[in-house]
Amino acid sequence: QSSPSSDSPVENIVIIGSGPAGYTAAIYAARANLKPLVFEGLRMGGTPGGQLMTTTEVENFPGFPEGITGPALMDRMKAQAARWGAQLITEDVLQVDLSQRP
């Protein structure tokens, strides 16, 4: 936990969450050279990787005609986000102040 200060860096993009949507956003942002910062979560929001981490078989995800387990899919998405340069932080976000622009 840290509090905002005048010397805190301003990030191009911050993604809160690491389910399929979070990792997909990280992949696209990283490919656009935006250097995304991803807070994967730790305890409060559940397991990093989202609900798919508890799903045994995903049969409707494009590119996997035989199906894939939820944890395997999330591991692959996380690896792809990291490969493109997303910075992954396994911490919970407890509070966000969006009342003013950076």
N, C-alpha and C positions, 0 to 999 in steps of 0.2 A: 504494500500500500504506500502510495506517495501522494503528496498534495501538490497542486499546480504551483509553479513558480515562474518567475519571469525568464529564467534560463532553461526552462523545459523545451526540448525540441518540438517542432511542429511537424507532424507526420503527414505525408501525402494522403494516405488512406489507412484507416484503422478498422479492422473487421473484428466484431465481437461474435464469437461462435465458430464451431468447427464441424458442423454437420456438412452435408453435401452442399448446401448453399454457401456456407462460409468458405469451404475449400475451393469451390468453383470460383467464387469472387476473388479469392487469393490468387488462383491460377491466372485468371484474365488480367487482374491488376498487375501481377508480376510480369506477365508477358508484355504489358504496356509500359514497363520500366517505372512503375509507380512505387516500387519498394514497399509493398503492403506489410503492415504489422498486424498479426493475427493473434488475438487472445483466445486460446483454445478452450479455456475453462479448466477447472480442476475438481471442485467438489460441488459448488452451489448449483450449477446448471446441469449436473450429471456428468457422465463420462465424456472426456474429449472425443470427438467424433460423432457426437449426437446419438439419437435413438437407434441409428443403424448399428451401433456397437452391440446392441442386444438382439438384433435380428438375425435369425439363423440362415435364411435363404432369401436373396433378392433376385427375383426372376424377371423383373420388368425394367432393368436398367440398360440403356442402349450400350451395345458393344460386348455384352456378355450373354450370348444366346443360350449357353448352358446354365446360366445363373451364377451367382457368386455370393459368398457369405457377407453379411453386413460388415463385420470387422475387417475382412480382406479388402472390401471395396474402400472403406475409409482409410486403411493403411496405404492403399495405392493413390488415393486422392491427396493424402497428406504428403506422400513422397513426391508427387508431381508438383504440388505447391512449393515445397522446399527446393526442388530441382530448379524451378524458375526464379528462386530468390526471395520467396516470402519469408519473413522473419516470424517464427512460431514461438509463442510464449504460453506455457502451460500454467496459467493463473486465471483466477476469477476476476471479472470486472465487477466491482461493487457499486460504483456510482459514476455517472457521466453527466457533465454539465454542458448542455447544448444551448445555453441562454445567450451566448455571444460567439461571434466569429473569432477564429484564432488570430 
